[in-house]
Amino acid sequence: MEERLDLADEDYPKTEGAVTLHPPGVMPAGLAQAYWTRMREKVPAGIKRVFTYDLLLTLQSEPPQTCNVQTGLAFVGLSPAAPANPQIAVWRDKEFFVPPGLWGSGIGSAFLSSLLLKLKSIGVTTCAVSLSQEMRTDLASRQQRNDSIAFYKREGFDLDDKDRHRLVRELR
């Protein structure tokens, strides 16, 4: 559109995204939730809190109108906060979800970056992501695992020295 309509960045408002932590047991309805339900059918087992990533889109009309679009879900386990035991956030790679058609647009990276800021704001000091442990050796499975590792490494995660199926990051 920018090329065809000769638009400059200042010709339209910036798209803003926000992460929301939902109350326990709440699965908020929206675009990402609809895709999750179609693809995965159920919420991950265990005590997980749901975070959503919502984009505020501005419709180019007179007057301009806005709408929120849910573009991501994360199912995160939070450890209890205690001075001797820093709060830890954990999730599996498949529990960080952006609908397939939205990958490649930068939404996944923006969501992860915003999620880390939100987790830090609620007292989380360490994040740990468990990678799928399926021992498939086909090229597609290896590529998917490498893509997941690269995605998290771009946000400062490192492979755990003790567990090659886990990525960790300190939020200090």
N, C-alpha and C positions, 0 to 999 in steps of 0.2 A: 504494500500500500504506500509506503514512504516513497518508493521509486515512481510508481505510477501516478501518484497524486502530488508529487514534489513537496512532501511535507517535511518540515524541520521538527526537531524534538520539542521545541516550544509551542508547536501548533496543537498539541494535545496533551492532556494531563498524564502524569506518571502513574503507572499501575502500582498500587501499594498492596503488600501482603501482610497478614497478621496471623500469629499462632495463638490458638485458644486452648486452654486446658479445661476439659469438661468434667462435671461432677462424676464421682464413681458410679459405674453402672449405666451411664448415658452413652448411647451411640447416636451422635447427631446425624440427621438426615442431610443429604446433599449429593453433589455429583460424585465425589470420591467414594462416599458410602455406597452409592448405587452400584458403582463398578466393583467395589470390594465384595458386595453381596453376590453379584453375578459370578465373580471369579473365585472367591474363597468360601462363600456361603455362611461362615460363622466367625464370630469374634474370637481371637486367640484365647486359649485357656489360661487360667491363672488370674492373679489380681493385677490387672493392667489398667492404667489410666489412658484415656483417649485424648490425643492432641489433634487439632485440625489446622490446616493451613488454608486460609480464605483470602482470595484476591478481591479487592474492591475495584470493579471495572466502571469506567465512566462512559456512558453511551453518548455519542456525539449527536446531540439533539438540542433543540431550543425549547425550554431551558435544558441544560445537561442533566441527565439522570444517572444514578449509580445503582449498582447491584453487586451483591457478594456472591462469589462462586467458590465452593469448597473444592480445592484442587489437591488436597493431600490429607492422609491420616497416618498417625503413628500410635502404636500401642506400646506404652512404656511402663515397665515396672519400676517403682520408686521405693528405695529402702528407707526405713525410718531414720530421721535425723537424730544424731547423738554426737556429742563432742568427741568421743573416742572413736566413733565410727562414722566417717563422713558419708553424706547421702550419695547414693549411687543410682544412676538411671541405667536400665538395661532393656534391650530389645533385640529381637532377631532381625536379620536383614529383610526378611519377607514381611515384617510388621511395620516397616517404614514404606508407605504405599502412596504412589502417585499413579493415576490412571495411565495406561500404556500410551495413549495418544498424546499425552502431555509431556512425556519424557523427551529430552532433547531441546526443550524450549527454555531451560534454565530454572524451571519451577522446582525440580528436585533439589538443586543446590541452594536455591533461595529458601526453601522450606527447611532443609537441614540447618543452614546457618541461623535462621530465625528460631528454630527449635532449640538449638544449643544456647542461644541468648535467653530464651524463656526458661530453660532448665536451670541455668545459672542464677536467674533472678529469683527462683524459688528455693535456692539453697543447694542445688546439686553441685558436687565437686568433681565427680568422675562419671563418664559415660562408657558403657561397654556394649558392643554390638556383636552378637553371635552370628557367624556365617553358617550357611547350610552345610551339614556334614555328610551329605550324600557323596559317596565315593565313586561317582560316575567319572569315566575318563574320556568321554567323547569330547570333541572339539568345542561344541556349543556350551556344554556344562563348564568346561575350563574357562572359556571366554566370559561367561556370565559371572563366575567367581572373580576373575581378574577385574572385570568392570566394577563389581561391588567394592573390591579392595581399593581400586583407584578412586572411586567416588568418595569414599570415606577418608582416604589419605589426603585428598584435596582440602578437606576441612580439618586437617591436623590430627587425625587418628593414626595410630601405629599398630602393627600386629603385636599381640601379646607375646612376650618371650616364652611364657609357659604353655600357651594354648594357640596353635596355629589357626584355629577356627574362631578367633576372637580378636576384635579391634578395640582399642581403648584410647580415651582422651581425657586429660585433666582439664577442668574448666576454671582455672585460677586466673 
